Structure formats: C-alpha cells, structure tokens
Amino acid sequence: MSTLPSCPQCQSEYTYQDGDMLICPECAHEWSASAPAEAVAEARVWKDAHGNVLQDGDSVTLIKDLKIKGSSSVVKVGTKVKNIRLIDGDHDIDCKIDGFGPMQLKTEFVKKA
C-alpha cells in the first residue's frame, strides 16, 4: 500500500512522488511533498461571464467571436463547447471545439449552457 497522501484536489489515491513534488495522474495537480497535508490551498472557483459557477464537464457557449491565434479562422459567437476542463493559468478552460480541435479559452468569453 502507498504511504503517500491522496490528492488534495480530486482525492485520488494514485499519487506518486517526483523529486520533492507529489503528482496526481488523474487531475495533474502537483504539490510539495514537504508541505503539511492540512495546508491545502483553498479551492479556486471559476465563473463565466455572467457569474455562474463552472465545473469540469460543463458545457459552455461563446459570447464573442474569437480569432484563432496564428490562423485566419474565427470561432463564432454561439458556438457550444461540451465537456470542458478547468485549469489554472492565463486561459482557464481546456477544451476541444468541433471543427477547430483542442483549444484553451478564458472564462470571461463564455456562458454556461
């Protein structure tokens, strides 16, 4: 049995250690092995442009035409994106848009469907 703690973000028991870091293979969360387990950071809340709380697996709709960087194509307003994944960083949503492929979006340009 593993003596490593469960993931503080998704409670997965399949964590592994890489140097001084603990890593969850299910949600890709990384945290310091030397940090006490009680010092888990407060969970972040992602909200769409209208203030609705977003969660992994939700469907969202674009509220603005978005130009694709490095291309002349545009993702049109009203495009529905299914099964989003929330991430930390400059862009908050990791998703796959039909006809365009994998993409990252900002929560300020979507509304919950």
N, C-alpha and C positions, 0 to 999 in steps of 0.2 A: 504494500500500500504506500502511496505517496504521502510524505510528510509536509508537502508544500501546501500553502493556503489556497482556498478557492479564489477564483477571480472576483474582485470586489464589484465589477461592473455587471457581469452576467451570471455569477455564482457557478461557473463551470468548474468541475473538479479536475480537468485535464490540463492544468497549468504546468509549465516547465521553466527551468532556470537557464538563462543565457548570461553568463558572467555575473554581474551584480543586479541584473534585471530579471523579473518574473514576467512571463508572457502567457497570454491566454490564446490558444489556437482557434477558438471558436469566434471570439469577437475582436481579436488582435489588440486587446488592451495590454499595455505594458506599465509596470510599476516597479519601484525599487524594492529589492529583497530586504534591505536594511530598515525600511520604514515600518513602524508598528502597524499591525492589522487594524487597530482602532482609528488610525489616522487616514482613513479612506476619504478621498475628496468628495465633496457634495456633488450629487448627480446634476449634470447640466440639463437644462430644459430648452428644447428647440421650439420656436414658434414661427408660424407662417406670417405672411404679410398682414393678415387680419387678426393676429394674436391667438390663433388656435394652436394648441399644443400638438406637435408632431411626434410620431413614434416610428421605429423601424417597421417596415412592411406596409406603411400607409400608402395611399395613392394621392397624388397632388396634381394640380393643373397650373400651367404657366399663366401669369397675369401680364406678361410683357414679351414682346418679340425679343429673342436673344440671338445675337450674332455669334457664330461659332468661330473661335479664335483660329487663325490660320486657314480659313476657308471662306468662300463667298456665300455659303448657305446660312439660312436663318431658321431657328426653331420658332414656330409661330405661336402667338398667344392662343390659349385654349387647348394646347397640346397636353394630353393626360399622360402622366408618368406613374407607372404602377410599381409597387414593391420597392420603395426607397430604403436606403440605408443611411443613417445619420452618422456623421463623422466630425471630428474636431479639425479645425483649420480655417483657412480663408473661405473655402466653399464648404457648406455644411451638409450637403446631400450628395451621396454617391448613388448613381442610378444608371439604367440603360434605357435609352429612348429609341423606340422603334423607328427604323429608317436612318438613325444617326449613330447608334452604338453607345458604348459606355461614356458617361459624362458626369461632371460634378456641377452642382447648382448651388446658388445661395438661397437661403430660406426667404429672403426679402422679395424674391421674384416668383413665389409660388403661393397657392392657397390650397388648403386641404380639400380633397374631393369628397 
